[in-house]
Amino acid sequence: FPVKQFGPTKWITYAEMGDKFKAFGAFLRSIGNTPQPEGDIRSIQGKIGT
């Protein structure tokens, strides 16, 4: 296999990565996703548990 060529590395801070995670989470909420309910996934009732 040929050696893969990647672009230059772009370093970011933990704070910048945190902002990216928050934006991704906000996107997931905006399209209707909800946080996983507390508890054992096998015992959850409702949309996830059925």
Residue pairs with C-beta under 8 A, 6 or more apart in sequence:
36 48
37 44
37 46
37 48
41 48
41 49
42 49
43 49
